[in-house]
Amino acid sequence: MIGLLEDIKSKLKHLMKNNGSTEEKSLLRFVLGEVTRKKPDPSDMEILACIAKTIKTNSDVASKLEGDESRQHNIDQCNKENVILKSLIPSRALNKENIKSIIYSLDLDLSSNPGKLTGIIIGKLKSTNELFIQSDVSDCLSEILSTQQ
């Protein structure tokens, strides 16, 4: 199975050979730079974490600029980058619905400390060798806990 790093490099090469979008090439270069800055051969989970962090940052920027018509270009740019970034997430990665199903199947004491629960859930997910975005685990747990009250 091809790794996420190789997949991103392959997409970048394809864009360079076929005169792809400058914005997309720049974004892929940014992701590659970020994920290989500390470690030359990052894991798929580390790459997913970087992609998720960049998506969150773009979303936060776009929401802060919302309503300022003079910044609409910046909002559009953040949204466009997020579409590209989301396309990098492999389909084999667990989505939030999958994560919620797994959380429910773990038979956890939901009255425990949310931080401790998150750690337990992430540990279980890592042991399955499935790809997932760690921030999705926190989001799913928060949603589940809010419905339990």
C-alpha positions in Angstrom: 0.0 0.0 0.0 1.4 3.4 -1.0 2.0 5.8 2.0 0.5 9.2 2.3 3.9 10.9 1.9 4.5 9.1 -1.4 0.9 9.9 -2.5 1.4 13.6 -1.9 4.8 13.6 -3.7 3.2 11.8 -6.6 0.4 14.3 -6.8 2.9 17.2 -6.8 4.9 15.6 -9.6 1.8 15.1 -11.6 0.8 18.8 -11.2 4.3 19.9 -12.1 4.4 17.8 -15.3 0.9 18.8 -16.4 1.0 22.6 -15.6 -1.3 22.1 -12.6 -2.7 24.9 -10.4 0.1 27.1 -8.8 -2.0 27.3 -5.7 -2.3 23.6 -5.4 1.4 23.0 -6.0 2.3 25.6 -3.4 -0.1 24.0 -0.9 1.3 20.5 -1.5 4.9 21.9 -1.1 3.8 23.6 2.1 2.4 20.3 3.5 5.5 18.3 2.4 7.8 20.9 4.1 5.8 20.9 7.3 5.7 17.1 7.6 9.3 16.5 6.7 10.8 19.5 8.7 11.2 17.5 11.9 11.3 14.0 10.5 12.4 13.0 6.9 10.0 10.0 6.9 6.9 10.9 8.8 4.1 8.4 9.5 0.7 8.7 7.8 -0.8 9.7 11.2 1.7 12.5 11.5 0.9 13.7 8.0 -2.9 13.5 8.7 -2.3 15.5 11.9 -0.5 18.2 9.9 -3.3 18.3 7.3 -6.0 18.5 10.0 -4.1 21.3 11.8 -3.9 23.3 8.6 -7.6 22.8 7.8 -8.5 23.9 11.3 -6.3 27.0 11.0 -7.8 27.9 7.7 -11.3 27.4 9.1 -10.5 29.6 12.1 -9.1 32.4 9.9 -12.1 32.2 7.6 -14.6 32.4 10.5 -12.8 35.3 12.0 -12.9 37.2 8.7 -16.6 36.3 8.1 -18.7 39.4 7.6 -15.8 41.6 6.4 -16.5 42.1 2.7 -13.1 43.5 2.1 -11.6 40.2 3.2 -13.8 37.9 1.1 -10.8 37.0 -1.1 -8.9 35.7 2.0 -12.0 33.7 3.1 -12.3 32.2 -0.4 -8.6 31.3 -0.4 -8.9 29.5 3.0 -12.0 27.6 1.8 -10.3 26.7 -1.5 -7.2 25.4 0.4 -9.3 23.3 2.6 -10.9 21.6 -0.3 -7.5 20.7 -1.6 -6.3 19.6 1.8 -9.4 17.4 2.4 -8.7 15.7 -0.9 -5.4 14.6 0.5 -7.1 12.6 3.3 -7.2 9.0 2.2 -10.6 7.4 1.9 -9.4 4.6 4.2 -9.1 7.1 7.1 -11.9 6.8 9.6 -14.5 9.5 9.4 -16.3 10.9 12.4 -19.2 8.4 12.1 -16.8 5.5 12.2 -15.0 7.0 15.2 -18.3 7.4 17.0 -19.3 3.8 16.3 -16.0 2.7 17.7 -16.4 4.9 20.8 -19.8 3.4 21.5 -18.4 -0.2 21.0 -15.7 0.4 23.7 -18.2 0.3 26.6 -16.4 3.2 28.4 -17.5 4.9 31.6 -18.5 8.2 30.0 -18.5 9.9 33.4 -14.7 9.7 33.5 -12.4 12.6 32.8 -12.8 13.6 29.1 -9.0 13.9 28.6 -8.5 10.4 30.0 -11.3 9.0 27.8 -9.7 10.7 24.7 -6.4 9.0 25.6 -8.0 5.6 25.9 -9.9 6.0 22.6 -6.8 7.2 20.7 -4.8 4.2 22.2 -7.5 1.8 21.0 -7.7 3.3 17.5 -3.9 3.3 17.2 -3.9 -0.4 18.1 -6.2 -1.1 15.1 -3.7 0.4 12.7 -6.5 2.5 11.2 -5.8 6.0 10.0 -7.7 8.8 11.8 -7.5 12.4 12.6 -6.9 12.8 16.3 -8.8 16.0 16.7 -11.8 14.1 15.3 -11.7 11.8 18.4 -12.0 14.8 20.7 -14.8 16.3 18.6 -16.7 13.0 18.5 -16.3 12.4 22.3 -17.5 16.0 23.0 -20.6 15.3 20.8 -21.3 12.0 22.6 -20.8 13.5 26.0 -23.1 16.5 25.2 -25.9 14.1 24.3 -25.4 12.0 27.5 -26.2 15.0 29.7 
